[in-house]
């Protein structure tokens, strides 16, 4: 119970007097009352997430969230949990820490992948990194990581004089209206 002065305590029944809290009237804002009723613990400092070069912000995509539960793979309480898809027969549906995903421990232990597949011609080490050491994400359709084919760019200073120019694509003329 919240009171605005110590004098009000004497008007309470004996059983409630010890539990009453006196708060000055000028500090009785909605937020102050809420903090008195349900005090919030200070947030626990969390360790930095491992780096995922192909998924740079898994917290923003919802693939990693805050959790104080121990990891289902390593048993450590890391402060974070992976919540994305796990493609494996006997892997847990949730509770794997992002550190076990990053180092490949979860993929090795459960023979799991975290993404359905990759499109295109991609080096094997990149395929392994994306499938087995990068957090996946939930989507309406089964996501695949597109492979970007990069063309080698030749600086202008190294181009030969007789190099063939790439022709410009022409747009067809707009249709004319017969009148």
Secondary structure as the mmCIF struct_conf table of DSSP 4:
data_model
#
loop_
_struct_conf.conf_type_id
_struct_conf.id
_struct_conf.beg_label_comp_id
_struct_conf.beg_label_asym_id
_struct_conf.beg_label_seq_id
_struct_conf.end_label_comp_id
_struct_conf.end_label_asym_id
_struct_conf.end_label_seq_id
STRN STRN1 UNK A 2 UNK A 3
BEND BEND1 UNK A 4 UNK A 5
HELX_RH_3T_P HELX_RH_3T_P1 UNK A 6 UNK A 11
BEND BEND2 UNK A 12 UNK A 12
HELX_RH_AL_P HELX_RH_AL_P1 UNK A 14 UNK A 17
TURN_TY1_P TURN_TY1_P1 UNK A 18 UNK A 19
STRN STRN2 UNK A 21 UNK A 22
HELX_RH_3T_P HELX_RH_3T_P2 UNK A 25 UNK A 27
HELX_RH_AL_P HELX_RH_AL_P2 UNK A 30 UNK A 37
BEND BEND3 UNK A 38 UNK A 38
HELX_LH_PP_P HELX_LH_PP_P1 UNK A 39 UNK A 45
HELX_LH_PP_P HELX_LH_PP_P2 UNK A 47 UNK A 51
TURN_TY1_P TURN_TY1_P2 UNK A 53 UNK A 54
BEND BEND4 UNK A 55 UNK A 55
TURN_TY1_P TURN_TY1_P3 UNK A 56 UNK A 62
BEND BEND5 UNK A 63 UNK A 63
STRN STRN3 UNK A 64 UNK A 66
BEND BEND6 UNK A 69 UNK A 69
HELX_LH_PP_P HELX_LH_PP_P3 UNK A 70 UNK A 71
TURN_TY1_P TURN_TY1_P4 UNK A 72 UNK A 74
BEND BEND7 UNK A 79 UNK A 79
STRN STRN4 UNK A 80 UNK A 82
BEND BEND8 UNK A 84 UNK A 84
STRN STRN5 UNK A 87 UNK A 87
BEND BEND9 UNK A 89 UNK A 91
BEND BEND10 UNK A 93 UNK A 94
STRN STRN6 UNK A 96 UNK A 96
HELX_RH_AL_P HELX_RH_AL_P3 UNK A 98 UNK A 103
TURN_TY1_P TURN_TY1_P5 UNK A 104 UNK A 104
HELX_RH_AL_P HELX_RH_AL_P4 UNK A 105 UNK A 110
TURN_TY1_P TURN_TY1_P6 UNK A 111 UNK A 111
STRN STRN7 UNK A 113 UNK A 113
BEND BEND11 UNK A 114 UNK A 116
STRN STRN8 UNK A 117 UNK A 119
BEND BEND12 UNK A 120 UNK A 120
HELX_RH_AL_P HELX_RH_AL_P5 UNK A 124 UNK A 133
BEND BEND13 UNK A 134 UNK A 134
BEND BEND14 UNK A 140 UNK A 141
STRN STRN9 UNK A 144 UNK A 146
HELX_LH_PP_P HELX_LH_PP_P4 UNK A 147 UNK A 155
HELX_RH_3T_P HELX_RH_3T_P3 UNK A 156 UNK A 158
BEND BEND15 UNK A 159 UNK A 159
TURN_TY1_P TURN_TY1_P7 UNK A 161 UNK A 162
HELX_LH_PP_P HELX_LH_PP_P5 UNK A 163 UNK A 178
#
